Every structure is written in C-alpha cells, then in structure tokens.
C-alpha cells in the first residue's frame, strides 16, 4: 500500500512538472511574439517623440520615459526566458514596471494641470523641469525595495507600489473630464486628445496592470492557493506583457493630427508623411 502511494505521488509530481514546463514554454513563445512586434514599434515611437522634444514640448517627456521603461521591461523579460541570472533580472524587470506605472500617474497629473491651471502650466512647466521630475520618478521605486542580500521587491511591496498610482490616475481623469467643459482656451480637438490620452492610460492600467496586482495579493494570502487563483494569476501575467505595446499608442495623442492618423488606419488609407516627427508634428500643449 505504501509503495502504491509513493507511485501515485511520483506520478502527480511528474504531471505538475510537465504542466509547469508547458506553461513556461507557452509564456516564452508569447514573450518572443510580443517582442518581435513590440521592440520595433517602441523604438520608432521613441524616435518620433524626440522630434516633439526638439519643438520644446514638455508634454512628451514623461511619455518618452514611460516608453523607455517599457523597452527595458521587454529586454529584461526576454533575457529571463534564457534562464540567465533570473533573480537579479526579475528585480530589474519589476523595477522598470513600477517606474512605468509612476510615469503613467504623472502623465495623468500633467494632463489635469494643463486643463485646470493652464496659465500656471505654461509659465512654470518646461522640458528641464520635466526631466528633473523624471529623474525623481526613476528613483521613487527604491522606497519599496527590501534590501537583503540583493535589492528585491516583495509581493506586498510590489502590489502596494502598483496600487498607489491607480487612484491618482482615476482622480485626475475625473477632474480633467469635468474641467474640460470649462477650459475655454482649449479647442475641441485638443480636448479630445487630452481626454483620449487619459482614457488610454486608465484603461491600460485597469485591464493590464491592476488584475495582476490583485491576483498576486490573493496568492500571497491564500495558503495553499486554489488552482483557479493560480490560473487567473498566470492569465493576468500574459496580459501584462501587452502593456508596452498599449503605451506606444500614447504617441498618437501627443499629435494634433491624431484624428487624421486614426481615420487613415481604420480606412486603410495612406498615413500622413509626418507620422514620424517632421515639421508638422505638434504636441497638444502648444
């Protein structure tokens, strides 16, 4: 009887290992597919945003740093599929992820200030100030890292860092949405672009970021976690890898001709020649 139980345990362990291998292989393939399309798109987006910086548009500074953090995330997660220095790379990947979340919050704050306090925004906001704030944002996740033998995020600290920007984005979205009706200095097109960029940030955060934070907390406090919770966590992880691609859409809302570009995309017409930079490219803060 004991031998039969031992054989059953070995079979169950082997089955779990095979299932884990299948999940890891599927995850690696999914990451490679996302990277194949994502890395060129992210690089082109960064290149295009640099033209907005040349025209002294501070609005694109935070977006540039957000896209840069996305590029680092894809780079780290690709190396992780090769089993090289997993612990250190996971920490670096999580760090860049948290940095990106805080940049999303500051993009929302910036849009809110632009609508609610336009005169203060134009007189005090500059590219230098945005770069200085961006440097602070890159250092902010250090407050959530637990220093042991190496700098690492715990599940609780990472979840806390992931939750903090969400109410900020939500409040800024509501405040901006209400303030747009009273912003007489903004044209209807600029209002659409501002609200569109905030909607994209909020939707991206709600459907790609927040589910993973909630599911990871559930796994942390459920002992042992039910198989359903584990499957939900893995499913949310796959969605998280799409976050960098979604962030790239913010570039469209930095342009005045975003509406024409979107119409061209959906109607399969030729895109404007100034899609990558160019002299006709303008940010919404002009």
N, C-alpha and C positions, 0 to 999 in steps of 0.2 A: 504493500500500500504506500509506503514511504517512497519507494522507487517510482511509483506511478505519479505521485505528487511532484517529485523532483522533475520528472519528464515534462509534466504539464507546465511547471514554472519556466523551464528552459524554452519550451515552445512559445509561451506568452512573451518572454523576454526577447526571443528572436523575432517574433511578429512585430513587437513595438520598435525594435531596431530597424526592421525593414520599412516600417511605416515612416519612421523619422528620416531615414535616408531618402525616401520618395519625396517627402515634404521639402527637405533641404535641396534636393536636385531641382524640384519644380521652382523653388524660390530663386535658385541661382539662374535658371533659364529666364525667369521673369525679369530679374535684375539686369541680365545681359540685353534683353529685348528693350527694356526701358532705357538703358544706357546707350544702345545703338541709335535710338532716335533722339534721346534727351541731350546727350553731350553736344552734338552739332547745333541743336536748337538753342541751348543755353549759351554756347559760345557766340552764336550770331546775335542773340539778344544782348549780351554784354557789349559786343562791338557796336550795336546800334545805339545802346544807351549812352555810350561815350560821346556820341555826337550831340546828345541833349546836354551833357555836362559842358561841352565846348560852347554852347549857346547860353551858359550861365543859368541853367535851370536847376535849382536846388531840389526840385521835386523828385528827380531821378536818382539822387544819391543813395537814399535808403533802398530803393529798388535794386540798384547795382549791387549793394552789399548783400541784399537778400538773394539775388541770383548767384552771387559768388559763393554764398554759403551752400546753396543748392548744388553747385558744381563740386564743391568739396565733399558734400554728402554722397554724391554719385561715385566720386573717386574712391572714397573710403569703403563704401559698401561693395564696390567691385573687387577691391583687394581682399575683403573679408571672405569672398567666395573661394579664394585660393588657400584658405587656412593659414595665412601668414600673420603672426602677432595679433591674434583675434582680440585679446583683452584690451590692448592699447588702442587698436583701431576702432573697437566698439565705443570706447570712451570718446575718441575723436569724432566719430560719426554722431553720437548723441550730443556732443558739444555743439557741432555745427547745426544740428537740428534745432536745438534750443535757441541758438543765436538767430536763426532764421525766423523763429516764432516771435522773438522780441522785435525784429525788424518789421514784421507784419504789423505788430502793435503800433510802432512808431509811424508807419505809413498811414495807419488809420488816424493817429493823433494829428499828423501833419495835415491830412485832408480836413479834419474837423476845425483846426485853427484857421486854415485857409478860408473856410466858409463863415465861421463865427467871428473871427477877428482878422479880416482881410488887410486892414491898414497896418496892424501890428506885424502881421506876417510879412508884408512887403518891405517894411522898414527894418526888421530885425533878422529876418531869415536870409541866409546866404549859403553858398557852397562850402565855405570854410567852417561855418557853424555846424552844418550837416555832417561834414567829415569828422569834426571833433565829437559830436554826439555818436556817430557811428563807431568811433574807437571805444567809447564808453560801453556801447552795446556789445561789442565783441568781448569785453571783459566781464560783463554782468553775470554770465553763467558760472563764473568761478565761485560765486557766493553759494551755489547749490552743489558744488562738488565736495565730496567727503574725501579728505586726504588720508590715505592709508600708506601701503607700500607704493601705490601709484594713484594719480588723480582719477577718481571714478565717480559716476553717478549711481546712487542707489535708486531702486524702483520708486520709492517715495519721493525723493528729491527731484527726480526727473519728471514725475507726474505733477508735482507741485509747480515746477518751472514751466510745464506745458499748460497748466490751468491758468496761471496768472495773466497771460496776455489776452485770454479769451474775453473776460468781462470788459477789458479796456476796449477791444475791437468792437464789441457789441454796443457799448455805451457811445462810442464815437460814431458808429453807424447810425444809431437812433438820433443823436444830436445833430449830425450832418444832414440827415434826411429832413429833420424839422427845420434846420437853419437854411436849407437851400431855397425854401419858399420865400424867405426874407432877404436873400442875397441878391440885391438888385444890380450889383456891379458885375455879376457873372451872367454870361449868355446862357441860353438854354442848352447849347451844345456842351459848354463847359460843365454845366450841372449834370448832364447825363454821364460825362466821362468821370467826374468825381464820384458820383453815386455808383457807377459801374465798377470802378476800381475797388471801392469799399465792399461792394456786393461780392466781388470775386474773392477778396481776402476773407470775408466772413464765411462764404460757402466752402472755400478751401479748408479753412480751419475746422468748420463744423463737421464736414463729411470725411476729411482725410486725416486730420490730426486728433481731434477730440475722441473719436471712438477707440483709438489705440490707448490713449491715456486712461480712459475709463476701464477698458478691459484689462490693462496691466495692473491697475489697482485691485480689481476683482480677483485676479490670480494671486496677488500678494496676500490678501486677507482670507481667501478661501483655502483651507488646508484639510484634505487634499482638494485641488480644484477639479470640478466635474469636467468630463470630456467636452461638453458643449462650450464651456467657457474657454477652454484651450483652443478649440476650433475657431471661435469668434476672434480670439486674440491673433491667431495666425492669419485669418482673413483680413483683419484690420491692418496687419503688418504689410500685406500685399498692397493695400490701398495707399499706405504711407509712401511707398516708392514712387507713386504717381505725383506726389506733391511738387517736386521740382519742375515738372512739365506744366502743371497748373500755374505756378508762379510766373512762368515766362509770359503768360497772357497779360500780365500787368503792363508790359511794354506798350501794348496797343492803347491802353488808357492814358499813356503819357503823351499821346499824339493828338493833334487837333483833327487829323483826317482818319481817326479810328473808325468812325461810322462808315466811311467810304471803303476802308480796307475790309471791314466785316461784310459789307454788301458784296464786295468783289469775291471774297472767299465763298460765300454761300451761293452766289450766282455763277461761280466758275469763270468770272471774267479775269482779265489780266490785272495784276496788282499795280498800284502806283509805283513809279520808278524810285520814289524817295522812301520806300519801305525800310531800307537800311540807311538811317541817317539822312544825309542830304541837306540842302539849304532850306527845303520846305518843311523840314521836320520841326515841330514845336511841342513844348510841354504845356500842360494845361494850366500852369501857373502864370503864363505870360499875360 
